[in-house]
Each structure stands twice: as structure tokens, then as C-alpha cells.
Amino acid sequence: MVKSQGGLALEVHNLSKRFGDRVAFSDVSFEVRVGEVFGFLGPNGAGKTTTVRTLGTLLEPTAGSAVVAGIPLRPENGVEIRRRIAIMPESPGLYLRLSVRENLEFFADLYEVDGPRERIDGVLRAVRLADRAGDLCGALSKGLRQRVALARALLSDPQVLFLDEPTAGLDPVAAREVHALIGGLRRRGVTIFLTTHRLEEAERLCDRVAILSTTLRTVGRPDELRDQIFAQSLTVRLVAPLPDPVATFGGLPGVTGWAADESAGYALTVSDPAVAAPGVTRALVAARADVLSISRSQRSLEDVYLELIDPAAIDTDHESG
Ligand code: ATP
């Protein structure tokens, strides 16, 4: 497979798209490295699909520029870009009265795939559908159809694969299968641009994620974003509430604030959990507290997302002063 120059699969600079007065996305800039699984998250109407369609040459941007699989995104380069990428849209777009193999034959012909028979056999194996090749697409479950759609997207051996909500509407088992297939593609070095509403999916699969809500809110590794957006914290669980938490936690090195819950639990805001935990433990022992656990609190990507998209949705801890 030919890889793009400079290790970048996508370079997006100040890209915008509007439909008349409606702004679909505005001033979006990011880069995706070759071989990365890049998550693209955002609420309904955030502009994710329009971004995919724009980078996939199906729509012309209103402003800005991009390089897709090493080729500048310009109308005259559309054919060349489309040769190097594939888009799996949210709805599979298959002919339900044709069999799985007939669908793939039709699209292999459309995409002018070299050696179509071998290629079709290869993609059917890749999505583990070789034994269902003769089934009518209309008779397949939603999850299996999604796998056929993925096979269709793989026919052209793309360098960059855009997956638009590939697990929308799938049950957890079918979604896991799609995740396993994405893992397999990543191991083969395919760059994957994944739009999703499933935040745990993005957290599990993606090297980095971008959060879009018409404009880009942030880009980074999920753990980086958690650390950037939320203070580090320790969670302490006791058998009974402390009689005087101010006396216990006040002035401890590395502890900058704390909040109590109703069940003898305390969330401590700390500069570095590794520095703060020994002092917290000693203070609890000195206060004769019966400790059930002291652990580092884990914020999820979902917390990051909600904080960026809707800050009111997240409870914030109180400062101890
Ligand atoms: P969802 O998660 O619901 O699929 P999305 O993030 O993919 O949403 P888009 O489908 O890109 O969002 O839509 C972004 C905005 O652009 C929306 O306000 C939408 O109504 C508008 N839009 C998208 N396509 C068109 C179009 N062809 N003509 C006019 N407006 C459009």
C-alpha cells in the first residue's frame, strides 16, 4: 500500500462548510497521522457527517484547505483522492435484492478494482462473511449488513477509511465485532477516521479524538484530555463520615480541595495523586478513620465530552478554601 508523504493522512486547515445561511462546521483544523484511529465526536448536527463528506470530496468546502491521503483537496483532484480513500456511510447503501457477493461485484466494477474476484474473497474473509456470500442482503441482520458495508468500503484497499457511525443501532455483540474488525484494519496500517456517538467506543479504539460542535472544541488523546480538563483527584471511602474533615484534609501537601458525598466518601482534588496519597492515608489513620479504600478517580471521555459540549451536565467539586 502506498503511504502518504510526511506521515500525515489528513491535514485540515481552517476548513468551513455552510449551506446557504446554515453553518455546518466552521474554521476546523486538525491533523491525522498515517495509521492512526482518529475519533470524531460531537452532538447531533455538529457537522461530523458534513466534514466526512467534505474530506471525501462529495461536497466542496466553503473556505479553508485540506490534504487528504497526501493530495490537496481540490475539485480537479477528486478522482485521485477517491482512489485512496473509502467512506462507509451511516446507512449501508446496499442492494437488498442482490446477494452479498453480487453487491460486492457491482461495487468492485464501479470502483474499477483490479482482480475483483480475489479482492472480493479477501474482503469477505476480512469481515468474516465468506460463508454468507450467497445470502441476499435484504435477508441479513443489521449487524451483518454493516459488515457487508465495511467489506464494500475495503474493496478499493483504501489508505484512509472514513467510518460514519459504524456501530449505530447495533447490539453490543455486533458492535464488538465491528470493533474487532477496526482493530484488524489498524494493525494493517489503514488510517481510520471514525465518527461516533459512543464515547466508550472512542475511548477504547481511538488513539486521539476531536470533539466538534460546529467549531472544534478540542483534539487529543483521551487521557490527555481528561488531565487537561479535569483536576486530578483521589476518592476516599470510609466506614463512617469524619467528625471534622476540615481538620483532617486542610493543609495536607498536594491537596487543594475536597467534597463529601452522603455515604462517607470524599473526593479530594490533588495536584499529583502519587504525592498526595501517602499524606492523606497518614491523616486518616491519625483521625482514627476506618478506611475502606483510597483510589485515584477516573474521569471518562464521556465526562470530557459533556464538559466541553454542555458544562452544566457535570457536577463540580467544592473547594475547601
Ligand atoms: P448527526 O450526529 O445527527 O448525524 P452531524 O454531526 O453528522 O449530526 P451534519 O449531518 O454534518 O451533523 O449536519 C450539520 C449541519 O448541517 C446541520 O445543521 C444540518 O442540518 C446541516 N446540513 C447537513 N447537510 C445539509 C444539506 N445538504 N443542506 C442543508 N443543510 C445541511
Boltz pocket constraint, residues with backbone or C-beta under 6 A from the ligand:
constraints:
  - pocket:
      binder: B
      contacts: [[A, 19], [A, 22], [A, 23], [A, 24], [A, 25], [A, 42], [A, 43], [A, 44], [A, 45], [A, 46], [A, 47], [A, 48], [A, 49], [A, 50], [A, 51]]
      max_distance: 6.0
